[in-house]
C-alpha cells in the first residue's frame, strides 16, 4: 500500500470518481490495496479508477486451470481472486482497475462488463481500429486477436480488478499460456495497428470513455 501511495500522481477528481494515475506497481501490492480499499470504503465514498502497469506476471483467476500455463518460466504466477483463467501482465500494458459500488450505479455484472468493453472499443475506434466484444469470451478483440482482457471480483455490491489493454509491450510471454483459457488465441496490441501515442494519452482517453459508460442513462437526483 505504501508503494502505491508514493508512486501515484495527484488524484484527479471527477463527479462520482477519483482517477488515480500510478507508476509500475507489483501485482500483489495493487491487489492487496484494492481489497483494503473495498473493505474499508464508506457508503458515500466516490468510486475510484486506478491506472497503472505491472512488472511481468501471470495471473490465474479463481477458477483458473493450471494446465493453461504451457511452459515453465521465470515469470511468477499469482493465483488471484478475479474471475477468468490465466493472462499475462507486463510493462506497456495499460491496467485500469475499477473500484465501484455497482449497486449505487444500478449495474448488473453483464452490463458492467459490456460497458467496460465498450469504453475500450471507443478508444480504439478513435485510432481507426475496428474492435468488438464477444458474448462467449469477455474482452475486446481486433480481428481474431485479443487486445484487452477483463476480470472482476464482485464482493457484496462492490467490484474491483478491471481491464488490461495491450498498448506497446512484449507479447512473447503470451505464447507460454492459453490466453484466458483459449488454446491458440492470438494476442495483439495497439502499436501493431499503427498507434504511437504514449500510455498517458491513451489513459486519458480510456478514463474519459469509462466515466461516460459508467454514468450514462443514470437519473441524477436533485
N, C-alpha and C positions, 0 to 999 in steps of 0.2 A: 504493500500500500504506500509506503514511503517513497518507493521508486517512482510510482505513478504521480504522486504529489509533486515531486521535484521536476519531473520531465514535462508536465503539461504547460502549455502557454495559458495566458489569462483566459478565463471562460468567456464565451460569447453567449449572451442571453437573448433568447427569442421567446415570444409568447408561448408559455407552456413547455419550453425546452431549455435545457442548458447544453450547449455544444462544447465539448472538451477536445482540444487538439493535443495529442500526446506524441512522444517520440517512440523509439523502438523499445518495446516492453516485453519481457519474457512472459510466455503464455500463462504460467501458473500464477504470477503476480497479478496479472489482469483478471484472471478467473476468480481468484480469491477476493479481489477488490469488488468485483461485480456482486458476489454473494454477500459481502459485508454491506454494500450499499443497499441491496434489495431487502435484506433482513432488517435494516435499521431505518429505512426511509419513513418519513412522517406521512400521514394520509394525504396532505395537500402539497407534498413536495413536487416540484417540477420534474417531469421526465428528463432523462439525460441521453445524449448520444455521444459516445466516445469514439474518436478516430485515432488509429494507431497502426503500427506494424509490429510483427513478431519476428524474432530470430527464427532460424529454421526449426520446425517442429511438425510432427504428425499428431493429429488429434483424432481420437476414436470416440464416437458417440456412445451413448449409454447402452444401446443395443448393438454396438459395433461388433463385427466378427473378425477375429484375429487373422483369419485366412486372407483377408483383403490386403494385408501387408505382404507383398510378394517376395521381398528380399530383405536381408538384414542390412542395417545402415547405421552410420554413426549419428544420424539424426534421431533425437529422442522421440518416443511415443508416449503421449499422455492420454489416459482414459478420463474423459470429461463427462459432464452431466447434460450436455445438449443432446438433441435428437440427431438421428442420422448415423452414417457409418464413418469411414476414415477419410480425412483430407489432409492437405499439406498447407502450411503457412510459412511464409518467408519474406525477407525484405523485398520491397517493390510491390507487395500486395497490400491494398488498402482495406483495412478492417474497420467496420462500423458496428460497434456494439450498441444495441438499443435497450435501454433500461426503462421500461414503460409500465404504467398502470393500465392494462388493457381493458379492464372493466370501466374505468373512468373514460376511456376513449371509445367505449362501445364497439370493440373489435373482437371478433372471434379469431381463432388461430388461423384458419384458412384465409380469412380476409386479410389478416395482418401479413401473412406470407405473400399474398397476391400484391399487396401494396408495396412491400419491400422490393419484390421483383420488379414492379412497375417503375419504381424510382431508379433502379439500375438501368432498365430498358430506356428510360427517358434520357439519362446521362449519355448512354451510348448513341442514341438517336441524334443527339447534338453534335456528334462527330461523324454522322453519316453511317453508323454501324447499325444494321438491322438485327435486332435481338428479340428473343421471345422466352416465355416461361413454359414449363411442361407440367401437366396435371399429375403425371406419374412419377416425377422426379423433381422436387423443388430445386430452384436455382435459375440461372439465366444462361442462355445458350446463343451462340452465333454459328449458324450452320449446324453441324453435328457436334460442335465442340462446346464444352462448358467454359464460361468466362467468369462466373460468380457462383459461389456456393452459399447456402443459407442453413442456419441451425439455430434453434431456440431452446431455452429452458423455460417452462411455464411453472411457476410456483404460486399457488393460490391465484390471485388475479394480477400477478406481476410477471414480466418476462425479462430475460437477459440473454446474452450472446447476440448473434446477428448475421452480418454479411461479410464475405471475403471476396473482394473484387480484384482480379488479376490485372495489374497495370503494366509493370515493367520489371519482371522478376525472372529468376532461373526456374524454368518449368521442368528441368530434368528430374527432380525428386518425385514428381507425379508418376514417373514411369515405374517406380517401385511399389505402387499401390493400385488397387482398383478404385479410382476416384469416386467417393461417395457410394462405394459398393458396386459399381458398374464396371465389369471387366472390359478393357479395351476402350473405355470412354476417352476420347481426345480432349485435351485442355488447351485453351488459347488465352491470349491476353491482349490488352488494348494496344500495346506497342506493335504487335504483329498486324494490326489493322490501321497502321499509319498515325497513331496518336502519339504526339511528342510532348504534350503538356505534362507538367510535374504532378506529383501526388497532391500538392497543396491546392492546385487549381481544380483537379478532379474531386477532391474532398469538398471544396466549397459547392460545387455543382451537386454532388450527391447529398450534402446536407440540405440544400435548397429543396430538392425533389422529395427527400424523405419527409421533411416537415409538411410540404404540400400534401403528400399522400396520406400522412397520418392524421391530418386535420380536416381534410375535405369532407363535405357533407355532414359536418358536425353542426348542431344547433347551439349557438352561443347563448347562454343565459344572461339576461340583463337584470 
